[in-house]
Amino acid sequence: MLTSSAFAAPKDASTLRPGRTLSAAEFGVVGDGSTDDTPALQRAMDATFLHEHPGILTIPPGNYRISRTLRIAPRNHMTRNSGIIAHGARLISTIEDGSNVVELESNATVRFVLVEGLEIKGSGKDGHGIAITCEVNGKYFYNFCLRDVFVQNCGGDGCNMVGNIFEGQLINCYFRDNRGNGATFAHGKNAGILSAVHVFGSIFGGNGKHGVEMRRCYDISFNGCYFLLNKQFGLLADNGCTLLSHCGFENNHEAAKDFSSGDAGIYLRNFGTLVGCTAYSIYKQTGLIRTYIATQLTMVGCTGMGGGKAKGAGLAKLSGNREKAQATLIGCLGRVETENGFEAIEIAGGDGGMRFGSDWRSRNLPRLGEYRLWVDAQGRLRIKKGAPQTDEDGVPVGGA
């Protein structure tokens, strides 16, 4: 436990060297779980970030009671390494008015911020655990990293990122049992494009809404992440998702009444690429993915299955723009359903072989050189040089 006797006023900010390291102990934090450490931590954060020479703030191990939002709002451009190192430090929120626990609002161009080892335990009546925003035209928050960050039991999202935020990473982070989403990534409402964010080995579980919600943004990759036991979707991506690689989706849609009213682990619109992703359910999750594709969906080596009350779970339910969209599934296992006449290309699926479009209007007809093949309304295989213009175009295979 730290005591106030450890407090020693830091040097005047104008004399501090760039990249210096400060300890929250210098500002009088106690860390006993009962003392309100909000004022001391806010002083420490101000001294670290609110001048032209940002540095690194270390927070010693301990339990720090937080009664109001800890706010970081840099006034100057920050283009050197800075951040918070807090392995063993837990912020225990007693906030009950819906305010966020930690806020970083970038009104300048901010780069190279690292938050490492911080744990936040919410009150359930607060807002987001960590909220990062940059919604000022011409200002950017990028080249950042959240590593080994744990956020649980917050009244809003575990992590909420909005605006001009890009070229960043979330590594080995855990967002669990929050009343909102595990994490939300979004373009700004007024300004700001969120892109080039990469998430590695992180867990999104037991949250009151979705594991992750992507609002309008799409350029995020998830690698080796797990989405489980969320009340709604594991991942909701309303404008597409650049990449999901080796991610797992287990028993989402906990808020559904039963399996028949459940849904897939992922809902995705527009486009996406999935590699080596899996879904398993014994309750209400109906499969890996449900989509409406406007351009392209590619799935390689993915699996969807279920047991128990979810033994009917499959891989994918696909729908999309019949004239412009295409779905290609390679080496995937699990039942594939299509809706509204949408057709997919399946190569080496669960029953082996290949499956192409069969309706003469399909963009996915098999081709042999310049020839197209399809099955007509009478069940006959037909062939024509070039694209067919009617179901009776060309000639039946083996016919005159």
VOPAGU-2260 file (C-alpha; in pm, 1 decimal, decimal comma):
REM VOPAGU-2260
SITE   aa  ch    i         X         Y         Z
SITE  MET   A    0       0,0       0,0       0,0
SITE  LEU   A    1     118,3     349,8     -79,7
SITE  THR   A    2      76,4     635,4     166,6
SITE  SER   A    3      53,5    1009,4     122,7
SITE  SER   A    4     397,8    1040,2     280,4
SITE  ALA   A    5     533,4     914,6     -49,8
SITE  PHE   A    6     416,3    1232,8    -221,6
SITE  ALA   A    7     682,0    1457,8    -364,1
SITE  ALA   A    8     589,3    1740,3    -599,5
SITE  PRO   A    9     738,4    1690,6    -947,0
SITE  LYS   A   10     947,3    1950,3   -1115,3
SITE  ASP   A   11     782,3    2234,9   -1301,5
SITE  ALA   A   12     643,6    2089,8   -1627,7
SITE  SER   A   13     840,8    2333,8   -1842,3
SITE  THR   A   14    1168,4    2191,6   -1710,2
SITE  LEU   A   15    1082,7    1823,9   -1752,0
SITE  ARG   A   16    1270,4    1636,8   -2021,5
SITE  PRO   A   17    1082,6    1458,2   -2302,5
SITE  GLY   A   18    1004,4    1092,9   -2239,3
SITE  ARG   A   19    1053,3    1111,3   -1863,8
SITE  THR   A   20     888,7     858,5   -1631,7
SITE  LEU   A   21     668,4     967,3   -1343,5
SITE  SER   A   22     515,7     751,1   -1073,6
SITE  ALA   A   23     165,1     802,2    -942,3
SITE  ALA   A   24     322,5     753,9    -598,6
SITE  GLU   A   25     472,2    1102,7    -634,8
SITE  PHE   A   26     121,0    1245,3    -642,9
SITE  GLY   A   27     -14,8    1083,8    -327,9
SITE  VAL   A   28    -203,7     776,5    -445,3
SITE  VAL   A   29    -287,8     528,6    -169,1
SITE  GLY   A   30    -419,3     219,4    -351,7
SITE  ASP   A   31    -595,5      58,7     -55,5
SITE  GLY   A   32    -933,6      22,0    -228,4
SITE  SER   A   33   -1115,7     257,6       8,2
SITE  THR   A   34    -933,9     591,9     -22,7
SITE  ASP   A   35   -1059,9     803,1    -312,6
SITE  ASP   A   36    -753,3     813,0    -539,4
SITE  THR   A   37    -923,3    1014,5    -814,7
SITE  PRO   A   38    -762,2    1353,6    -733,9
SITE  ALA   A   39    -411,0    1211,5    -703,9
SITE  LEU   A   40    -438,1    1006,4   -1024,0
SITE  GLN   A   41    -579,2    1302,3   -1214,6
SITE  ARG   A   42    -286,6    1519,5   -1101,2
SITE  ALA   A   43     -47,4    1248,4   -1214,1
SITE  MET   A   44    -212,9    1222,3   -1555,4
SITE  ASP   A   45    -213,9    1599,4   -1603,0
SITE  ALA   A   46     156,0    1616,2   -1522,5
SITE  THR   A   47     226,0    1334,7   -1767,3
SITE  PHE   A   48      22,1    1446,2   -2068,4
SITE  LEU   A   49     -79,7    1812,8   -2052,4
SITE  HIS   A   50     233,6    1989,2   -2172,9
SITE  GLU   A   51     471,3    1980,4   -2466,5
SITE  HIS   A   52     690,4    1702,5   -2323,5
SITE  PRO   A   53     465,7    1400,6   -2249,5
SITE  GLY   A   54     610,1    1104,0   -2068,2
SITE  ILE   A   55     529,2     768,7   -1910,9
SITE  LEU   A   56     315,1     737,1   -1599,4
SITE  THR   A   57     363,6     427,0   -1385,8
SITE  ILE   A   58      86,9     325,6   -1146,7
SITE  PRO   A   59     210,9      87,4    -874,4
SITE  PRO   A   60      14,2    -229,9    -793,2
SITE  GLY   A   61    -289,3    -159,8    -579,3
SITE  ASN   A   62    -665,4    -105,6    -577,4
SITE  TYR   A   63    -755,8     253,7    -663,3
SITE  ARG   A   64   -1108,6     378,4    -591,9
SITE  ILE   A   65   -1231,4     613,9    -862,9
SITE  SER   A   66   -1527,7     842,2    -797,2
SITE  ARG   A   67   -1529,9    1046,2   -1119,5
SITE  THR   A   68   -1388,2    1029,1   -1470,9
SITE  LEU   A   69   -1011,1    1027,1   -1513,9
SITE  ARG   A   70    -963,7    1248,9   -1816,2
SITE  ILE   A   71    -668,9    1290,7   -2053,7
SITE  ALA   A   72    -713,9    1568,2   -2310,5
SITE  PRO   A   73    -377,7    1672,4   -2459,1
SITE  ARG   A   74    -362,1    2034,7   -2570,4
SITE  ASN   A   75     -37,8    1995,8   -2763,5
SITE  HIS   A   76      67,9    1762,9   -3041,9
SITE  MET   A   77     226,0    1447,8   -2893,6
SITE  THR   A   78     463,7    1265,3   -3126,0
SITE  ARG   A   79     695,8    1090,1   -2880,8
SITE  ASN   A   80     645,6     777,9   -2672,4
SITE  SER   A   81     403,7     834,5   -2385,6
SITE  GLY   A   82     151,6     636,0   -2190,7
SITE  ILE   A   83      51,8     448,8   -1877,7
SITE  ILE   A   84     222,5     137,1   -1739,4
SITE  ALA   A   85       7,4     -16,5   -1467,2
SITE  HIS   A   86      70,0    -388,2   -1419,4
SITE  GLY   A   87    -105,0    -490,4   -1097,2
SITE  ALA   A   88    -306,3    -167,9   -1073,2
SITE  ARG   A   89    -684,4    -197,7   -1061,5
SITE  LEU   A   90    -915,7     102,3   -1093,1
SITE  ILE   A   91   -1233,4      31,7    -897,5
SITE  SER   A   92   -1510,8     258,0   -1019,8
SITE  THR   A   93   -1773,8     391,4    -780,2
SITE  ILE   A   94   -1918,3     616,2   -1051,4
SITE  GLU   A   95   -2297,8     586,1   -1070,3
SITE  ASP   A   96   -2404,8     868,1   -1305,7
SITE  GLY   A   97   -2314,7     702,3   -1636,8
SITE  SER   A   98   -1983,1     884,6   -1673,1
SITE  ASN   A   99   -1689,3     703,5   -1827,4
SITE  VAL   A  100   -1410,3     570,6   -1607,0
SITE  VAL   A  101   -1113,5     675,1   -1824,8
SITE  GLU   A  102   -1138,4     917,7   -2116,7
SITE  LEU   A  103    -874,8    1014,4   -2370,0
SITE  GLU   A  104    -997,3    1294,6   -2593,8
SITE  SER   A  105    -755,6    1390,4   -2868,4
SITE  ASN   A  106    -796,8    1752,7   -2974,9
SITE  ALA   A  107    -444,5    1754,0   -3117,9
SITE  THR   A  108    -240,5    1507,2   -3321,0
SITE  VAL   A  109    -136,2    1231,0   -3081,2
SITE  ARG   A  110      95,1     937,6   -3161,7
SITE  PHE   A  111     280,4     658,1   -2983,1
SITE  VAL   A  112      53,3     623,5   -2677,9
SITE  LEU   A  113      79,2     294,2   -2487,9
SITE  VAL   A  114    -160,6     178,5   -2216,8
SITE  GLU   A  115     -28,7    -141,6   -2062,1
SITE  GLY   A  116    -136,4    -360,8   -1772,2
SITE  LEU   A  117    -430,1    -147,9   -1657,4
SITE  GLU   A  118    -734,8    -316,6   -1506,3
SITE  ILE   A  119   -1072,2    -146,3   -1466,6
SITE  LYS   A  120   -1358,5    -285,9   -1261,5
SITE  GLY   A  121   -1676,0     -91,5   -1322,2
SITE  SER   A  122   -1968,4     -23,0   -1092,6
SITE  GLY   A  123   -2224,3    -126,6   -1354,4
SITE  LYS   A  124   -2374,1     222,7   -1331,4
SITE  ASP   A  125   -2085,3     406,7   -1493,1
SITE  GLY   A  126   -2024,4     453,3   -1866,9
SITE  HIS   A  127   -1746,5     310,6   -2081,4
SITE  GLY   A  128   -1437,3     169,3   -1914,4
SITE  ILE   A  129   -1198,7     329,9   -2164,4
SITE  ALA   A  130   -1328,1     588,8   -2412,5
SITE  ILE   A  131   -1094,5     721,3   -2682,8
SITE  THR   A  132   -1225,2     990,2   -2917,9
SITE  CYS   A  133   -1082,1    1213,2   -3188,0
SITE  GLU   A  134   -1353,7    1401,7   -3374,4
SITE  VAL   A  135   -1170,9    1717,3   -3482,3
SITE  ASN   A  136   -1099,0    1769,6   -3851,2
SITE  GLY   A  137    -726,1    1759,4   -3919,8
SITE  LYS   A  138    -639,0    1601,6   -3581,7
SITE  TYR   A  139    -547,8    1234,8   -3541,9
SITE  PHE   A  140    -489,8     968,1   -3278,6
SITE  TYR   A  141    -271,2     692,0   -3417,9
SITE  ASN   A  142      25,0     456,4   -3371,9
SITE  PHE   A  143    -122,6     354,9   -3035,2
SITE  CYS   A  144    -132,1      30,0   -2840,6
SITE  LEU   A  145    -353,1    -113,2   -2565,8
SITE  ARG   A  146    -175,9    -416,2   -2422,4
SITE  ASP   A  147    -277,0    -644,4   -2133,6
SITE  VAL   A  148    -576,7    -422,5   -2055,5
SITE  PHE   A  149    -866,2    -573,8   -1858,5
SITE  VAL   A  150   -1209,7    -405,8   -1837,3
SITE  GLN   A  151   -1510,0    -566,8   -1672,1
SITE  ASN   A  152   -1851,3    -483,0   -1528,6
SITE  CYS   A  153   -1881,4    -131,6   -1672,0
SITE  GLY   A  154   -2224,9      16,0   -1740,5
SITE  GLY   A  155   -2133,1     101,0   -2100,2
SITE  ASP   A  156   -1875,3     -55,3   -2329,8
SITE  GLY   A  157   -1551,6    -202,8   -2208,0
SITE  CYS   A  158   -1368,3       0,5   -2473,7
SITE  ASN   A  159   -1517,3     265,4   -2701,8
SITE  MET   A  160   -1313,0     418,5   -2988,4
SITE  VAL   A  161   -1462,9     685,3   -3214,4
SITE  GLY   A  162   -1324,4     913,7   -3481,8
SITE  ASN   A  163    -985,7     976,3   -3646,5
SITE  ILE   A  164    -821,2     672,2   -3487,2
SITE  PHE   A  165    -595,4     447,7   -3691,6
SITE  GLU   A  166    -276,4     241,0   -3718,3
SITE  GLY   A  167    -320,2      97,3   -3370,5
SITE  GLN   A  168    -321,8    -235,7   -3189,5
SITE  LEU   A  169    -509,2    -408,7   -2908,9
SITE  ILE   A  170    -306,3    -701,9   -2776,1
SITE  ASN   A  171    -408,6    -958,7   -2512,6
SITE  CYS   A  172    -697,3    -745,9   -2387,6
SITE  TYR   A  173   -1004,5    -870,9   -2201,8
SITE  PHE   A  174   -1343,9    -699,3   -2220,5
SITE  ARG   A  175   -1592,3    -902,1   -2021,9
SITE  ASP   A  176   -1926,1    -868,4   -1844,8
SITE  ASN   A  177   -1986,1    -507,5   -1945,0
SITE  ARG   A  178   -2346,0    -393,7   -1987,3
SITE  GLY   A  179   -2283,1    -246,2   -2330,6
SITE  ASN   A  180   -2053,3    -396,6   -2591,8
SITE  GLY   A  181   -1720,0    -550,2   -2509,9
SITE  ALA   A  182   -1577,1    -295,9   -2754,9
SITE  THR   A  183   -1716,0     -46,4   -3005,0
SITE  PHE   A  184   -1521,6      89,3   -3302,9
SITE  ALA   A  185   -1683,4     369,1   -3503,7
SITE  HIS   A  186   -1631,8     649,1   -3749,8
SITE  GLY   A  187   -1697,2     986,2   -3590,5
SITE  LYS   A  188   -2047,0    1129,1   -3610,2
SITE  ASN   A  189   -1919,8    1468,2   -3720,2
SITE  ALA   A  190   -1563,0    1396,8   -3833,3
SITE  GLY   A  191   -1315,4    1114,3   -3821,3
SITE  ILE   A  192   -1238,8     786,7   -3995,1
SITE  LEU   A  193   -1141,6     483,6   -3787,2
SITE  SER   A  194    -919,0     243,3   -3980,3
SITE  ALA   A  195    -614,5      12,9   -3975,7
SITE  VAL   A  196    -679,4    -116,1   -3622,7
SITE  HIS   A  197    -549,1    -465,9   -3547,3
SITE  VAL   A  198    -671,3    -678,4   -3255,3
SITE  PHE   A  199    -463,8    -975,8   -3138,5
SITE  GLY   A  200    -542,2   -1251,3   -2889,5
SITE  SER   A  201    -820,4   -1062,3   -2713,4
SITE  ILE   A  202   -1139,7   -1184,0   -2545,3
SITE  PHE   A  203   -1488,3   -1034,2   -2573,1
SITE  GLY   A  204   -1721,7   -1227,6   -2347,4
SITE  GLY   A  205   -2036,8   -1208,5   -2140,5
SITE  ASN   A  206   -2122,7    -854,3   -2246,5
SITE  GLY   A  207   -2476,2    -715,2   -2232,3
SITE  LYS   A  208   -2495,0    -636,6   -2604,2
SITE  HIS   A  209   -2236,8    -749,0   -2860,3
SITE  GLY   A  210   -1885,3    -873,0   -2809,7
SITE  VAL   A  211   -1772,1    -613,8   -3066,6
SITE  GLU   A  212   -1976,2    -364,5   -3264,7
SITE  MET   A  213   -1829,6    -193,3   -3569,7
SITE  ARG   A  214   -2033,3     113,4   -3666,3
SITE  ARG   A  215   -1982,5     223,7   -4026,2
SITE  CYS   A  216   -1609,7     147,4   -4006,9
SITE  TYR   A  217   -1472,9    -170,5   -4164,2
SITE  ASP   A  218   -1089,9    -163,2   -4168,0
SITE  ILE   A  219   -1027,1    -370,6   -3855,4
SITE  SER   A  220    -863,6    -711,3   -3831,8
SITE  PHE   A  221    -915,4    -962,7   -3552,6
SITE  ASN   A  222    -648,2   -1229,7   -3512,9
SITE  GLY   A  223    -675,7   -1517,4   -3265,9
SITE  CYS   A  224    -960,4   -1353,6   -3073,2
SITE  TYR   A  225   -1251,2   -1520,1   -2894,1
SITE  PHE   A  226   -1614,4   -1404,1   -2872,0
SITE  LEU   A  227   -1833,9   -1590,0   -2627,8
SITE  LEU   A  228   -2149,8   -1574,7   -2417,2
SITE  ASN   A  229   -2247,0   -1224,9   -2530,0
SITE  LYS   A  230   -2616,3   -1136,8   -2508,1
SITE  GLN   A  231   -2634,2   -1061,9   -2879,8
SITE  PHE   A  232   -2378,9   -1108,1   -3160,3
SITE  GLY   A  233   -2017,1   -1193,0   -3098,9
SITE  LEU   A  234   -1938,3    -945,1   -3379,0
SITE  LEU   A  235   -2173,8    -700,5   -3550,0
SITE  ALA   A  236   -2012,7    -539,0   -3855,7
SITE  ASP   A  237   -2268,3    -328,0   -4041,1
SITE  ASN   A  238   -2026,0    -212,7   -4312,8
SITE  GLY   A  239   -1795,4    -511,4   -4348,8
SITE  CYS   A  240   -1477,5    -633,7   -4182,6
SITE  THR   A  241   -1131,9    -648,9   -4339,7
SITE  LEU   A  242   -1019,9    -974,2   -4175,3
SITE  LEU   A  243   -1113,0   -1232,6   -3914,9
SITE  SER   A  244    -830,9   -1483,2   -3874,8
SITE  HIS   A  245    -842,2   -1788,7   -3644,4
SITE  CYS   A  246   -1115,7   -1641,7   -3426,8
SITE  GLY   A  247   -1368,0   -1842,7   -3225,6
SITE  PHE   A  248   -1737,8   -1775,6   -3160,8
SITE  GLU   A  249   -1904,6   -1972,3   -2883,2
SITE  ASN   A  250   -2256,0   -1959,7   -2736,8
SITE  ASN   A  251   -2343,1   -1602,0   -2821,9
SITE  HIS   A  252   -2706,5   -1475,1   -2822,0
SITE  GLU   A  253   -2754,8   -1553,1   -2457,4
SITE  ALA   A  254   -3046,3   -1306,1   -2452,9
SITE  ALA   A  255   -3244,5   -1513,4   -2705,1
SITE  LYS   A  256   -3536,1   -1718,3   -2575,7
SITE  ASP   A  257   -3414,4   -2040,2   -2737,7
SITE  PHE   A  258   -3222,9   -2178,3   -3035,1
SITE  SER   A  259   -3503,3   -2104,0   -3279,9
SITE  SER   A  260   -3489,8   -1732,4   -3190,9
SITE  GLY   A  261   -3109,8   -1717,4   -3176,6
SITE  ASP   A  262   -2871,8   -1606,9   -3449,9
SITE  ALA   A  263   -2518,2   -1651,4   -3580,0
SITE  GLY   A  264   -2198,7   -1555,3   -3399,1
SITE  ILE   A  265   -2127,6   -1288,8   -3663,8
SITE  TYR   A  266   -2360,5   -1056,7   -3851,5
SITE  LEU   A  267   -2183,4    -892,1   -4142,9
SITE  ARG   A  268   -2294,8    -664,9   -4424,4
SITE  ASN   A  269   -2114,4    -558,2   -4741,2
SITE  PHE   A  270   -1790,5    -763,8   -4747,1
SITE  GLY   A  271   -1545,8    -964,9   -4540,1
SITE  THR   A  272   -1270,0   -1225,6   -4525,3
SITE  LEU   A  273   -1262,7   -1511,2   -4273,8
SITE  VAL   A  274    -972,3   -1753,8   -4240,2
SITE  GLY   A  275    -971,9   -2049,1   -4000,8
SITE  CYS   A  276   -1261,5   -1921,7   -3789,9
SITE  THR   A  277   -1478,3   -2156,0   -3584,3
SITE  ALA   A  278   -1819,2   -2152,6   -3419,1
SITE  TYR   A  279   -1958,6   -2392,8   -3163,2
SITE  SER   A  280   -2279,8   -2375,1   -2968,6
SITE  ILE   A  281   -2480,5   -2587,1   -2727,8
SITE  TYR   A  282   -2744,0   -2321,1   -2658,3
SITE  LYS   A  283   -2872,2   -2045,9   -2890,9
SITE  GLN   A  284   -2603,5   -1953,7   -3142,0
SITE  THR   A  285   -2715,9   -2089,2   -3481,3
SITE  GLY   A  286   -2391,4   -2079,3   -3677,3
SITE  LEU   A  287   -2075,1   -1888,0   -3753,1
SITE  ILE   A  288   -2202,8   -1610,8   -3978,6
SITE  ARG   A  289   -2512,6   -1448,3   -4125,6
SITE  THR   A  290   -2454,9   -1197,6   -4403,8
SITE  TYR   A  291   -2588,5    -961,7   -4663,0
SITE  ILE   A  292   -2310,0    -930,2   -4919,9
SITE  ALA   A  293   -2285,3    -630,2   -5152,0
SITE  THR   A  294   -1941,6    -709,7   -5295,8
SITE  GLN   A  295   -1732,7   -1009,3   -5181,3
SITE  LEU   A  296   -1724,6   -1262,7   -4899,0
SITE  THR   A  297   -1434,9   -1508,6   -4879,0
SITE  MET   A  298   -1417,7   -1787,3   -4621,6
SITE  VAL   A  299   -1126,0   -2031,4   -4602,6
SITE  GLY   A  300   -1104,4   -2328,3   -4365,8
SITE  CYS   A  301   -1392,9   -2218,6   -4141,7
SITE  THR   A  302   -1615,7   -2445,7   -3933,6
SITE  GLY   A  303   -1961,2   -2414,4   -3781,4
SITE  MET   A  304   -2132,4   -2676,8   -3569,1
SITE  GLY   A  305   -2334,5   -2735,7   -3254,8
SITE  GLY   A  306   -2451,0   -2987,3   -3000,0
SITE  GLY   A  307   -2704,6   -3016,3   -2720,2
SITE  LYS   A  308   -2988,2   -2767,9   -2774,2
SITE  ALA   A  309   -2795,8   -2626,4   -3073,0
SITE  LYS   A  310   -2732,5   -2949,0   -3260,7
SITE  GLY   A  311   -2885,0   -2786,3   -3569,7
SITE  ALA   A  312   -2617,5   -2515,0   -3581,8
SITE  GLY   A  313   -2435,6   -2478,2   -3912,1
SITE  LEU   A  314   -2174,2   -2263,7   -4081,5
SITE  ALA   A  315   -2336,8   -1979,7   -4272,3
SITE  LYS   A  316   -2660,1   -1817,5   -4383,8
SITE  LEU   A  317   -2584,1   -1610,0   -4692,9
SITE  SER   A  318   -2779,4   -1342,7   -4871,6
SITE  GLY   A  319   -2674,6   -1058,2   -5094,6
SITE  ASN   A  320   -2691,6    -865,8   -5419,1
SITE  ARG   A  321   -2744,1   -1130,7   -5686,8
SITE  GLU   A  322   -2608,3    -912,9   -5967,9
SITE  LYS   A  323   -2296,3    -773,7   -5801,0
SITE  ALA   A  324   -2204,1    -984,9   -5497,8
SITE  GLN   A  325   -2004,1   -1304,7   -5473,1
SITE  ALA   A  326   -1936,7   -1548,7   -5188,8
SITE  THR   A  327   -1655,1   -1803,9   -5212,6
SITE  LEU   A  328   -1614,4   -2077,5   -4949,6
SITE  ILE   A  329   -1302,2   -2294,4   -4966,1
SITE  GLY   A  330   -1249,1   -2598,8   -4744,8
SITE  CYS   A  331   -1523,4   -2502,3   -4499,7
SITE  LEU   A  332   -1732,9   -2739,2   -4286,5
SITE  GLY   A  333   -2091,5   -2696,5   -4174,6
SITE  ARG   A  334   -2429,5   -2637,5   -4334,0
SITE  VAL   A  335   -2456,4   -2344,0   -4572,8
SITE  GLU   A  336   -2794,5   -2183,6   -4638,4
SITE  THR   A  337   -2867,6   -1920,5   -4901,7
SITE  GLU   A  338   -3159,3   -1678,6   -4911,8
SITE  ASN   A  339   -3347,5   -1484,9   -5180,6
SITE  GLY   A  340   -3182,5   -1665,1   -5468,6
SITE  PHE   A  341   -2828,2   -1573,2   -5366,2
SITE  GLU   A  342   -2572,0   -1837,4   -5469,3
SITE  ALA   A  343   -2223,9   -1910,5   -5338,9
SITE  ILE   A  344   -1924,3   -2096,8   -5476,7
SITE  GLU   A  345   -1821,6   -2381,8   -5246,0
SITE  ILE   A  346   -1494,8   -2566,8   -5305,1
SITE  ALA   A  347   -1405,8   -2879,4   -5104,4
SITE  GLY   A  348   -1690,2   -2830,1   -4860,0
SITE  GLY   A  349   -1831,9   -3072,4   -4607,8
SITE  ASP   A  350   -1955,8   -3309,7   -4877,8
SITE  GLY   A  351   -1642,3   -3270,0   -5090,1
SITE  GLY   A  352   -1625,9   -3158,5   -5451,4
SITE  MET   A  353   -1744,5   -2819,4   -5571,5
SITE  ARG   A  354   -2076,0   -2637,7   -5583,1
SITE  PHE   A  355   -2138,3   -2347,6   -5817,9
SITE  GLY   A  356   -2440,8   -2145,9   -5913,4
SITE  SER   A  357   -2698,8   -2340,9   -6113,2
SITE  ASP   A  358   -2958,8   -2082,8   -6214,2
SITE  TRP   A  359   -2890,2   -1945,2   -6564,9
SITE  ARG   A  360   -2883,0   -1590,0   -6425,5
SITE  SER   A  361   -2615,9   -1663,4   -6167,2
SITE  ARG   A  362   -2281,7   -1485,1   -6176,9
SITE  ASN   A  363   -2129,5   -1804,4   -6036,0
SITE  LEU   A  364   -2192,6   -2043,5   -6325,7
SITE  PRO   A  365   -1910,1   -2294,3   -6385,1
SITE  ARG   A  366   -1703,3   -2212,4   -6693,1
SITE  LEU   A  367   -1512,3   -2429,9   -6936,3
SITE  GLY   A  368   -1316,7   -2184,5   -7144,8
SITE  GLU   A  369   -1576,2   -1964,7   -7311,7
SITE  TYR   A  370   -1863,6   -2197,4   -7222,0
SITE  ARG   A  371   -2112,3   -2176,3   -6932,7
SITE  LEU   A  372   -2297,9   -2465,5   -6772,9
SITE  TRP   A  373   -2620,9   -2458,6   -6573,2
SITE  VAL   A  374   -2919,8   -2671,3   -6475,0
SITE  ASP   A  375   -3243,0   -2562,5   -6641,1
SITE  ALA   A  376   -3592,9   -2572,2   -6496,5
SITE  GLN   A  377   -3642,1   -2928,5   -6624,8
SITE  GLY   A  378   -3330,2   -3046,4   -6442,7
SITE  ARG   A  379   -3118,7   -3080,0   -6758,3
SITE  LEU   A  380   -2753,4   -2975,9   -6769,6
SITE  ARG   A  381   -2714,6   -2716,3   -7043,4
SITE  ILE   A  382   -2411,6   -2557,8   -7205,2
SITE  LYS   A  383   -2363,6   -2242,3   -7410,3
SITE  LYS   A  384   -2073,8   -2045,2   -7548,5
SITE  GLY   A  385   -2095,3   -1712,5   -7368,2
SITE  ALA   A  386   -2347,2   -1607,1   -7105,4
SITE  PRO   A  387   -2699,3   -1754,1   -7142,3
SITE  GLN   A  388   -2981,8   -1514,6   -7217,2
SITE  THR   A  389   -3266,2   -1748,8   -7118,8
SITE  ASP   A  390   -3307,9   -2075,9   -6930,1
SITE  GLU   A  391   -3356,3   -2255,9   -7262,1
SITE  ASP   A  392   -3047,6   -2105,5   -7422,3
SITE  GLY   A  393   -2763,2   -2322,7   -7549,1
SITE  VAL   A  394   -2807,9   -2698,8   -7572,8
SITE  PRO   A  395   -2857,6   -2982,7   -7325,0
SITE  VAL   A  396   -2536,9   -3170,9   -7255,4
SITE  GLY   A  397   -2546,7   -3486,5   -7465,3
SITE  GLY   A  398   -2832,5   -3349,6   -7672,4
SITE  ALA   A  399   -2840,8   -3234,6   -8033,8
